[in-house]
Amino acid sequence: MNETIITSAQNPRIKELLSLSSKSSERRKRGLFVIEGARECSAAAKASFEFHSLYIVAGMSGETMCESLKAEHIHRVSADLYQKIAYRGTTEGIIAIVREREMKLSDVKLSDNPLIILLEAVEKPGNLGAVLRTADAAMADAVIVCDPLTDLFNPNIIRSSLGGIFTNQVISCTSEDAYKWLKKNKISIFTAELQASEWYHLSDMRSPMAIVMGTEADGLKEFWRERADKRVKIPMRGELDSLNVSVSTAIICFEALRQRNFK
């Protein structure tokens, strides 16, 4: 572990941090991503992610985490400089650069009665982050992100998930690979569709299942509609015909838990 003091926004280490925060291409190239905040850093450490660098403000609560996070490099910055590099001003004075770690379908550990959340072509980081919070609350076995249009370590996903990206088993893969894996593990496929004929709360969700959600704009693609074991919909009593994908996911997910007596 080595420590430096940084006072200028033009310092190469600051430029590196900002580049990783704003550019997915840089994150992929370097295999690194950025975490901001004590809660998020703690969740990443608990999940055994490897910390490359820490940017901390002396005297703020994040400073006390330095030793436990075991980062290779520690950069001490002023409060003024921190305000310039932080997305949020109230994150305990700690930002981390962390090494990416890819989880594969073969790595997933399943319970005796799995509940899987599967998202197709998710584009908005905030939506994915909110779904990850739902998955954590419901203790879903895994969140599978098929053919995503954003990378899993986008800073907005980490922020909006409140660290849920680290507390869940999260896998990015193709729809074809996800389908094969679900079939191999005898997990039924429930698709949420406006055109479905069955109300979600009338469907039997007590057995192993995957809730498959599409985008709000386009819904599910034909691939999943053709392969569904059950097609369900949420009653919409007003004039609008759809909910935010994170809200729809939470409604169906917790109905499954209710039917299982929250076990």
C-alpha positions as a Markdown table, in Angstrom:
| # | Residue | x | y | z |
|---|---|---|---|---|
| 1 | Met | 0.0 | 0.0 | 0.0 |
| 2 | Asn | 1.4 | 3.4 | -0.9 |
| 3 | Glu | -0.1 | 6.8 | -0.2 |
| 4 | Thr | 0.1 | 10.1 | -2.0 |
| 5 | Ile | -1.4 | 13.6 | -1.6 |
| 6 | Ile | -3.2 | 15.1 | -4.6 |
| 7 | Thr | -4.0 | 18.8 | -4.7 |
| 8 | Ser | -4.7 | 19.4 | -8.4 |
| 9 | Ala | -7.6 | 18.3 | -10.7 |
| 10 | Gln | -5.0 | 18.0 | -13.5 |
| 11 | Asn | -3.2 | 15.2 | -11.7 |
| 12 | Pro | -3.0 | 12.0 | -13.8 |
| 13 | Arg | -4.7 | 9.9 | -11.1 |
| 14 | Ile | -7.6 | 12.3 | -11.0 |
| 15 | Lys | -7.9 | 12.2 | -14.8 |
| 16 | Glu | -7.8 | 8.4 | -14.6 |
| 17 | Leu | -10.7 | 8.4 | -12.1 |
| 18 | Leu | -12.8 | 10.7 | -14.2 |
| 19 | Ser | -12.2 | 8.7 | -17.3 |
| 20 | Leu | -13.3 | 5.5 | -15.7 |
| 21 | Ser | -16.4 | 7.2 | -14.3 |
| 22 | Ser | -17.5 | 8.5 | -17.7 |
| 23 | Lys | -16.3 | 6.1 | -20.3 |
| 24 | Ser | -17.5 | 2.5 | -20.6 |
| 25 | Ser | -14.8 | 1.8 | -23.2 |
| 26 | Glu | -12.1 | 2.8 | -20.7 |
| 27 | Arg | -13.7 | 0.5 | -18.0 |
| 28 | Arg | -13.7 | -2.4 | -20.4 |
| 29 | Lys | -10.1 | -1.7 | -21.6 |
| 30 | Arg | -8.7 | -1.4 | -18.0 |
| 31 | Gly | -11.0 | -3.9 | -16.3 |
| 32 | Leu | -11.6 | -1.3 | -13.6 |
| 33 | Phe | -14.6 | 0.6 | -12.4 |
| 34 | Val | -15.5 | 3.4 | -9.9 |
| 35 | Ile | -17.4 | 3.1 | -6.6 |
| 36 | Glu | -18.5 | 6.2 | -4.6 |
| 37 | Gly | -19.6 | 6.1 | -1.0 |
| 38 | Ala | -18.9 | 4.1 | 2.2 |
| 39 | Arg | -22.0 | 1.8 | 2.0 |
| 40 | Glu | -21.2 | 0.8 | -1.6 |
| 41 | Cys | -17.5 | 0.3 | -0.8 |
| 42 | Ser | -18.4 | -1.8 | 2.2 |
| 43 | Ala | -20.7 | -4.0 | 0.0 |
| 44 | Ala | -18.0 | -4.5 | -2.6 |
| 45 | Ala | -15.5 | -5.5 | 0.1 |
| 46 | Lys | -17.9 | -7.9 | 1.6 |
| 47 | Ala | -18.3 | -9.5 | -1.8 |
| 48 | Ser | -14.5 | -9.9 | -2.0 |
| 49 | Phe | -13.9 | -7.4 | -4.8 |
| 50 | Glu | -10.3 | -6.2 | -5.1 |
| 51 | Phe | -9.6 | -2.5 | -4.5 |
| 52 | His | -7.1 | -0.8 | -6.8 |
| 53 | Ser | -7.2 | 2.7 | -5.5 |
| 54 | Leu | -8.9 | 4.9 | -2.8 |
| 55 | Tyr | -9.5 | 8.6 | -3.0 |
| 56 | Ile | -10.2 | 9.9 | 0.5 |
| 57 | Val | -10.7 | 13.2 | 2.4 |
| 58 | Ala | -9.0 | 13.5 | 5.8 |
| 59 | Gly | -11.3 | 13.8 | 8.7 |
| 60 | Met | -14.3 | 12.3 | 6.9 |
| 61 | Ser | -15.8 | 9.0 | 7.9 |
| 62 | Gly | -14.6 | 7.2 | 4.8 |
| 63 | Glu | -11.0 | 7.6 | 6.0 |
| 64 | Thr | -11.6 | 5.0 | 8.7 |
| 65 | Met | -12.3 | 2.3 | 6.0 |
| 66 | Cys | -8.8 | 2.6 | 4.4 |
| 67 | Glu | -7.1 | -0.3 | 6.3 |
| 68 | Ser | -10.0 | -2.7 | 5.9 |
| 69 | Leu | -10.4 | -2.2 | 2.2 |
| 70 | Lys | -6.7 | -3.1 | 1.5 |
| 71 | Ala | -6.3 | -0.9 | -1.6 |
| 72 | Glu | -3.0 | -0.9 | -3.5 |
| 73 | His | -2.9 | 2.9 | -3.6 |
| 74 | Ile | -4.4 | 5.6 | -1.4 |
| 75 | His | -4.7 | 9.1 | -2.6 |
| 76 | Arg | -5.6 | 11.8 | -0.1 |
| 77 | Val | -7.5 | 14.8 | -1.6 |
| 78 | Ser | -8.8 | 18.0 | -0.2 |
| 79 | Ala | -12.5 | 18.6 | 0.5 |
| 80 | Asp | -12.6 | 21.1 | -2.4 |
| 81 | Leu | -11.0 | 18.7 | -4.9 |
| 82 | Tyr | -13.3 | 15.9 | -3.7 |
| 83 | Gln | -16.4 | 18.1 | -4.5 |
| 84 | Lys | -15.1 | 18.4 | -8.1 |
| 85 | Ile | -14.6 | 14.7 | -8.6 |
| 86 | Ala | -17.5 | 13.2 | -6.7 |
| 87 | Tyr | -20.9 | 12.7 | -8.3 |
| 88 | Arg | -22.6 | 13.2 | -4.9 |
| 89 | Gly | -21.3 | 15.6 | -2.3 |
| 90 | Thr | -22.4 | 13.5 | 0.7 |
| 91 | Thr | -20.6 | 10.1 | 0.3 |
| 92 | Glu | -18.4 | 10.1 | 3.4 |
| 93 | Gly | -15.4 | 11.3 | 1.5 |
| 94 | Ile | -14.4 | 8.1 | -0.2 |
| 95 | Ile | -14.2 | 7.0 | -3.8 |
| 96 | Ala | -12.7 | 3.7 | -5.0 |
| 97 | Ile | -11.3 | 2.2 | -8.2 |
| 98 | Val | -12.1 | -1.5 | -8.1 |
| 99 | Arg | -11.1 | -4.4 | -10.4 |
| 100 | Glu | -14.0 | -5.9 | -12.4 |
| 101 | Arg | -15.0 | -9.5 | -11.8 |
| 102 | Glu | -17.2 | -11.3 | -14.3 |
| 103 | Met | -19.7 | -13.9 | -13.0 |
| 104 | Lys | -20.8 | -16.7 | -15.3 |
| 105 | Leu | -24.0 | -18.7 | -15.4 |
| 106 | Ser | -22.0 | -21.8 | -14.3 |
| 107 | Asp | -21.0 | -19.9 | -11.2 |
| 108 | Val | -24.5 | -19.2 | -9.9 |
| 109 | Lys | -25.5 | -21.0 | -6.7 |
| 110 | Leu | -29.2 | -21.8 | -6.6 |
| 111 | Ser | -31.5 | -22.4 | -3.7 |
| 112 | Asp | -33.9 | -25.4 | -3.6 |
| 113 | Asn | -36.7 | -23.3 | -5.1 |
| 114 | Pro | -35.1 | -20.7 | -7.3 |
| 115 | Leu | -36.5 | -17.2 | -8.1 |
| 116 | Ile | -34.6 | -15.6 | -11.0 |
| 117 | Ile | -35.0 | -12.1 | -12.4 |
| 118 | Leu | -34.1 | -11.8 | -16.1 |
| 119 | Leu | -33.9 | -8.5 | -17.9 |
| 120 | Glu | -33.7 | -8.2 | -21.7 |
| 121 | Ala | -31.8 | -5.4 | -23.4 |
| 122 | Val | -31.9 | -3.1 | -20.4 |
| 123 | Glu | -30.7 | 0.3 | -21.4 |
| 124 | Lys | -31.3 | 2.7 | -18.5 |
| 125 | Pro | -28.8 | 2.3 | -15.6 |
| 126 | Gly | -31.3 | 3.7 | -13.1 |
| 127 | Asn | -33.8 | 1.0 | -13.9 |
| 128 | Leu | -31.3 | -1.8 | -13.6 |
| 129 | Gly | -30.1 | -0.3 | -10.3 |
| 130 | Ala | -33.7 | -0.2 | -8.9 |
| 131 | Val | -34.3 | -3.9 | -10.0 |
| 132 | Leu | -31.1 | -4.9 | -8.1 |
| 133 | Arg | -32.5 | -3.3 | -5.0 |
| 134 | Thr | -35.7 | -5.3 | -5.5 |
| 135 | Ala | -33.7 | -8.5 | -6.0 |
| 136 | Asp | -31.8 | -7.9 | -2.8 |
| 137 | Ala | -34.9 | -7.3 | -0.8 |
| 138 | Ala | -36.6 | -10.4 | -2.2 |
| 139 | Met | -33.4 | -12.5 | -1.9 |
| 140 | Ala | -33.7 | -13.5 | -5.6 |
| 141 | Asp | -31.3 | -16.2 | -6.5 |
| 142 | Ala | -29.8 | -14.2 | -9.4 |
| 143 | Val | -30.3 | -11.3 | -11.8 |
| 144 | Ile | -29.6 | -12.2 | -15.4 |
| 145 | Val | -29.1 | -9.3 | -17.8 |
| 146 | Cys | -29.4 | -10.5 | -21.4 |
| 147 | Asp | -27.9 | -8.5 | -24.2 |
| 148 | Pro | -27.5 | -5.3 | -22.1 |
| 149 | Leu | -27.2 | -1.9 | -23.7 |
| 150 | Thr | -25.1 | -0.6 | -20.7 |
| 151 | Asp | -22.2 | -2.2 | -18.9 |
| 152 | Leu | -22.9 | -3.6 | -15.4 |
| 153 | Phe | -20.4 | -1.4 | -13.7 |
| 154 | Asn | -21.8 | 1.9 | -15.0 |
| 155 | Pro | -21.5 | 4.3 | -12.0 |
| 156 | Asn | -25.2 | 5.1 | -12.2 |
| 157 | Ile | -26.1 | 1.4 | -11.8 |
| 158 | Ile | -23.8 | 1.2 | -8.7 |
| 159 | Arg | -25.3 | 4.4 | -7.2 |
| 160 | Ser | -29.0 | 3.6 | -7.9 |
| 161 | Ser | -28.6 | 0.0 | -6.7 |
| 162 | Leu | -27.2 | 1.3 | -3.4 |
| 163 | Gly | -24.6 | -1.5 | -3.6 |
| 164 | Gly | -27.1 | -4.1 | -4.9 |
| 165 | Ile | -24.7 | -4.9 | -7.8 |
| 166 | Phe | -22.5 | -6.5 | -5.1 |
| 167 | Thr | -25.1 | -8.2 | -2.9 |
| 168 | Asn | -26.7 | -10.1 | -5.8 |
| 169 | Gln | -25.5 | -12.8 | -8.1 |
| 170 | Val | -25.5 | -10.7 | -11.4 |
| 171 | Ile | -24.7 | -12.2 | -14.8 |
| 172 | Ser | -24.5 | -10.7 | -18.2 |
| 173 | Cys | -25.0 | -13.1 | -21.1 |
| 174 | Thr | -26.9 | -13.7 | -24.3 |
| 175 | Ser | -30.6 | -14.6 | -24.4 |
| 176 | Glu | -29.7 | -18.0 | -26.0 |
| 177 | Asp | -27.3 | -18.9 | -23.2 |
| 178 | Ala | -29.8 | -17.8 | -20.5 |
| 179 | Tyr | -32.5 | -19.9 | -22.0 |
| 180 | Lys | -30.4 | -23.0 | -22.2 |
| 181 | Trp | -29.3 | -22.5 | -18.6 |
| 182 | Leu | -32.9 | -22.1 | -17.4 |
| 183 | Lys | -34.0 | -25.2 | -19.1 |
| 184 | Lys | -31.0 | -27.2 | -17.8 |
| 185 | Asn | -32.0 | -26.2 | -14.3 |
| 186 | Lys | -35.7 | -26.9 | -14.8 |
| 187 | Ile | -36.7 | -23.2 | -14.1 |
| 188 | Ser | -40.0 | -22.1 | -15.7 |
| 189 | Ile | -40.1 | -18.9 | -17.7 |
| 190 | Phe | -42.7 | -16.3 | -16.8 |
| 191 | Thr | -42.8 | -13.4 | -19.2 |
| 192 | Ala | -44.5 | -10.1 | -18.4 |
| 193 | Glu | -46.5 | -8.9 | -21.4 |
| 194 | Leu | -49.3 | -6.5 | -22.1 |
| 195 | Gln | -50.9 | -9.0 | -24.4 |
| 196 | Ala | -50.9 | -11.8 | -21.9 |
| 197 | Ser | -54.1 | -13.5 | -21.0 |
| 198 | Glu | -53.5 | -14.3 | -17.3 |
| 199 | Trp | -53.3 | -11.9 | -14.4 |
| 200 | Tyr | -50.0 | -12.3 | -12.6 |
| 201 | His | -51.6 | -13.0 | -9.2 |
| 202 | Leu | -53.7 | -15.8 | -10.6 |
| 203 | Ser | -50.6 | -17.7 | -11.8 |
| 204 | Asp | -49.0 | -20.4 | -9.7 |
| 205 | Met | -45.5 | -19.1 | -8.8 |
| 206 | Arg | -44.6 | -21.6 | -6.1 |
| 207 | Ser | -42.1 | -23.6 | -8.2 |
| 208 | Pro | -38.7 | -22.6 | -9.6 |
| 209 | Met | -39.3 | -19.7 | -11.9 |
| 210 | Ala | -37.7 | -16.8 | -13.8 |
| 211 | Ile | -39.4 | -13.5 | -14.2 |
| 212 | Val | -38.5 | -12.2 | -17.7 |
| 213 | Met | -38.9 | -8.4 | -18.2 |
| 214 | Gly | -38.5 | -6.4 | -21.4 |
| 215 | Thr | -37.9 | -2.7 | -21.9 |
| 216 | Glu | -40.7 | -0.2 | -21.2 |
| 217 | Ala | -40.5 | 1.2 | -24.8 |
| 218 | Asp | -40.5 | -2.1 | -26.8 |
| 219 | Gly | -41.5 | -4.8 | -24.4 |
| 220 | Leu | -40.1 | -8.3 | -24.8 |
| 221 | Lys | -38.6 | -9.5 | -28.1 |
| 222 | Glu | -40.0 | -12.5 | -29.9 |
| 223 | Phe | -37.3 | -14.8 | -28.6 |
| 224 | Trp | -38.7 | -14.8 | -25.1 |
| 225 | Arg | -42.3 | -14.5 | -26.0 |
| 226 | Glu | -42.0 | -17.8 | -28.0 |
| 227 | Arg | -40.3 | -19.6 | -25.2 |
| 228 | Ala | -42.5 | -18.6 | -22.3 |
| 229 | Asp | -44.0 | -21.3 | -20.1 |
| 230 | Lys | -46.5 | -18.7 | -18.7 |
| 231 | Arg | -47.4 | -15.2 | -19.9 |
| 232 | Val | -48.7 | -12.8 | -17.3 |
| 233 | Lys | -49.8 | -9.2 | -17.0 |
| 234 | Ile | -50.4 | -6.7 | -14.3 |
| 235 | Pro | -53.9 | -5.1 | -14.1 |
| 236 | Met | -53.8 | -1.5 | -15.3 |
| 237 | Arg | -56.9 | 0.4 | -14.2 |
| 238 | Gly | -56.0 | 3.9 | -15.5 |
| 239 | Glu | -55.4 | 5.2 | -19.0 |
| 240 | Leu | -51.7 | 4.4 | -19.1 |
| 241 | Asp | -50.7 | 0.9 | -20.3 |
| 242 | Ser | -47.3 | 0.3 | -18.5 |
| 243 | Leu | -45.3 | 0.7 | -15.4 |
| 244 | Asn | -41.6 | 1.4 | -14.9 |
| 245 | Val | -39.8 | -2.0 | -15.4 |
| 246 | Ser | -38.4 | -1.9 | -11.8 |
| 247 | Val | -41.9 | -1.4 | -10.4 |
| 248 | Ser | -43.4 | -4.2 | -12.5 |
| 249 | Thr | -40.5 | -6.5 | -11.5 |
| 250 | Ala | -41.1 | -5.8 | -7.8 |
| 251 | Ile | -44.8 | -6.4 | -8.1 |
| 252 | Ile | -44.4 | -9.9 | -9.7 |
| 253 | Cys | -41.4 | -10.8 | -7.6 |
| 254 | Phe | -43.1 | -10.2 | -4.3 |
| 255 | Glu | -46.3 | -12.0 | -5.5 |
| 256 | Ala | -44.1 | -15.0 | -6.0 |
| 257 | Leu | -42.7 | -14.6 | -2.4 |
| 258 | Arg | -46.2 | -14.2 | -1.0 |
| 259 | Gln | -47.3 | -17.5 | -2.7 |
| 260 | Arg | -44.2 | -19.1 | -1.1 |
| 261 | Asn | -45.1 | -17.7 | 2.3 |
| 262 | Phe | -42.0 | -15.5 | 2.0 |
| 263 | Lys | -39.6 | -18.5 | 2.3 |
